[in-house]
Amino acid sequence: MKRQQPSRIARHLCSVLLLLQLLSAAEGRAATPQDLPALSLEALMEMDLPAGGPSARFQVSATAVDSCDVTATDLAFGTYDPLNPTPTDADSVVTVTCTVDTGYVIGLDAGVGNGASTDTRKLSQGDQVIDYSLYRDSGRMLVWGNTGEADTAAGIGTGAPVETPVYGRIPPRQTVKRGVYIDTVTVSVMF
């Protein structure tokens, strides 16, 4: 036998007691639990509550606030060949979920690479670095930063997740040693 939660049992008992009171008032006699199965839904709906009892009203309210949540997928350039004359490109996605009609701005910091800026970020392996940049457009012309309208992306919340692409590029012909280079970029959502 499935065990019921205490709050569910309490609600059930309150419903039974209320039905017994209604039955007693309607028929002018004391009701017993055996009387309950005999009542139809129509009979229960036609019963009037006893008159003359005190009543009260109370107001119910809640204040909704603007809110946003953000996630981002990793940007993996894969293999970088320093002798390849073409840039190495990759992309990622920032997903923002904001409450309806909440204006927001997405900014990306310079990352943690030594000497990095939002114009030129740094993938690092010890004291070795690979320069790269992040862009707001697929043509890789609009650098992504976090200083204002000039280098951020803006939107209006719909209550649903909104995906914004991040386009990355490593310029060709950098003099680097082999190995794995990493950086960590922080996404900020201002609303």
C-alpha positions in Angstrom: 0.0 0.0 0.0 1.4 3.4 -1.0 2.0 5.7 1.9 0.4 9.2 1.5 2.2 12.4 2.5 1.0 14.1 5.7 -0.2 17.2 3.9 -2.3 15.1 1.5 -3.9 13.2 4.4 -4.7 16.5 6.2 -6.4 17.9 3.0 -8.4 14.7 2.7 -9.5 14.8 6.3 -10.5 18.5 6.0 -12.6 17.7 2.8 -14.4 14.9 4.7 -15.2 17.1 7.7 -16.5 19.9 5.4 -18.7 17.4 3.5 -20.1 16.1 6.8 -20.9 19.6 8.0 -22.6 20.4 4.7 -24.6 17.2 4.8 -25.7 17.9 8.4 -26.8 21.5 7.6 -28.7 20.4 4.5 -30.6 17.6 6.1 -31.0 19.0 9.6 -29.5 16.0 11.2 -26.2 14.7 12.3 -24.2 13.1 9.4 -22.0 10.1 9.6 -19.1 9.0 7.3 -21.4 6.3 5.9 -23.6 9.1 4.4 -20.8 10.4 2.1 -20.9 7.7 -0.6 -24.6 8.3 -1.1 -24.1 11.9 -2.2 -23.9 12.7 -5.9 -21.8 15.5 -7.3 -24.9 17.3 -8.2 -26.3 17.0 -4.7 -23.0 18.4 -3.3 -23.1 21.3 -5.7 -26.6 22.3 -4.8 -26.0 22.4 -1.1 -25.9 25.9 0.5 -23.4 26.8 3.2 -25.0 27.5 6.5 -26.0 31.2 6.8 -25.0 33.5 9.5 -21.3 32.4 9.9 -18.6 35.0 10.0 -16.5 35.6 6.9 -13.4 37.5 6.0 -11.5 38.4 2.9 -7.8 38.8 2.3 -5.7 40.1 -0.6 -3.2 38.0 -2.4 -0.3 39.7 -4.1 3.2 39.0 -5.6 5.8 41.3 -7.1 7.5 39.9 -10.2 11.1 41.2 -10.8 13.3 41.4 -13.9 15.6 38.4 -14.0 18.0 36.8 -16.5 20.0 33.6 -16.7 23.0 32.8 -19.0 24.8 29.8 -20.2 27.6 29.4 -22.8 29.0 26.5 -24.8 32.8 26.0 -25.0 34.5 27.4 -28.1 37.0 24.8 -29.4 39.3 25.8 -32.3 40.6 22.3 -32.6 43.9 21.9 -34.3 45.9 25.1 -35.1 48.6 24.9 -37.8 50.9 27.9 -37.5 52.1 27.4 -41.1 48.6 27.5 -42.6 48.1 30.8 -44.3 44.4 31.0 -43.6 42.8 31.9 -40.2 41.4 29.2 -37.9 37.7 29.8 -37.1 35.3 28.4 -34.7 32.1 29.5 -33.0 30.2 29.1 -29.8 26.7 30.0 -28.4 25.7 32.2 -25.5 22.1 31.4 -24.3 20.2 34.1 -22.4 16.8 33.6 -20.8 15.3 36.8 -19.4 11.8 37.7 -18.1 9.4 39.2 -20.6 10.2 42.7 -21.8 13.5 42.8 -19.9 16.2 44.6 -21.8 19.6 43.0 -21.5 23.2 43.5 -22.8 25.7 40.6 -23.2 29.4 41.4 -22.7 32.5 39.2 -22.9 35.6 40.0 -20.9 39.2 39.9 -22.2 39.8 36.4 -20.7 42.6 35.4 -18.3 45.5 35.4 -20.7 48.5 37.6 -19.7 48.3 40.9 -21.6 44.9 40.1 -23.2 42.4 42.8 -24.3 39.0 42.4 -25.8 40.6 43.2 -29.2 43.3 40.5 -28.8 42.7 37.7 -26.4 45.3 35.2 -25.4 45.3 31.4 -25.4 48.0 30.3 -23.0 50.3 27.4 -22.4 52.8 28.5 -19.7 54.6 31.6 -21.1 53.6 30.7 -24.7 50.4 32.4 -26.2 48.3 32.2 -29.3 46.4 35.4 -30.1 42.7 35.2 -31.0 39.6 37.4 -31.2 35.9 37.0 -30.6 33.3 38.6 -32.8 29.6 39.4 -32.8 29.2 38.8 -36.5 29.9 35.9 -38.9 32.1 38.2 -41.0 34.3 38.6 -38.0 34.4 42.4 -38.2 32.7 43.4 -34.9 34.9 42.6 -31.9 33.0 41.5 -28.8 33.9 43.2 -25.6 32.1 44.5 -22.5 32.4 48.3 -22.4 29.1 49.5 -23.9 26.9 49.5 -27.0 30.0 49.7 -29.3 31.2 46.1 -28.5 28.3 44.2 -26.8 25.1 42.5 -28.0 21.6 43.6 -26.7 18.2 42.0 -26.7 14.8 42.0 -25.1 13.6 39.1 -23.0 10.8 36.8 -24.1 10.8 34.4 -21.2 12.3 31.8 -23.5 16.0 31.0 -24.1 17.6 33.2 -26.8 20.8 31.9 -28.5 23.4 34.4 -29.6 26.4 33.1 -31.6 30.0 34.0 -30.7 32.5 33.8 -33.6 36.1 33.1 -32.9 39.2 33.5 -35.1 42.9 32.7 -34.6 45.0 34.7 -37.1 47.5 32.7 -39.2 51.2 32.4 -39.1 51.8 32.8 -35.3 55.1 31.5 -34.0 54.1 29.1 -31.3 55.3 25.8 -29.8 53.1 22.7 -30.0 50.8 21.9 -27.1 47.3 22.7 -25.7 46.5 26.4 -25.2 43.5 27.5 -23.2 41.7 30.6 -22.0 38.6 31.3 -19.9 36.2 34.1 -21.0 33.5 35.4 -18.6 30.1 36.2 -20.1 28.2 39.0 -18.3 24.5 39.9 -18.8 23.5 43.3 -17.6 19.7 44.0 -17.3 
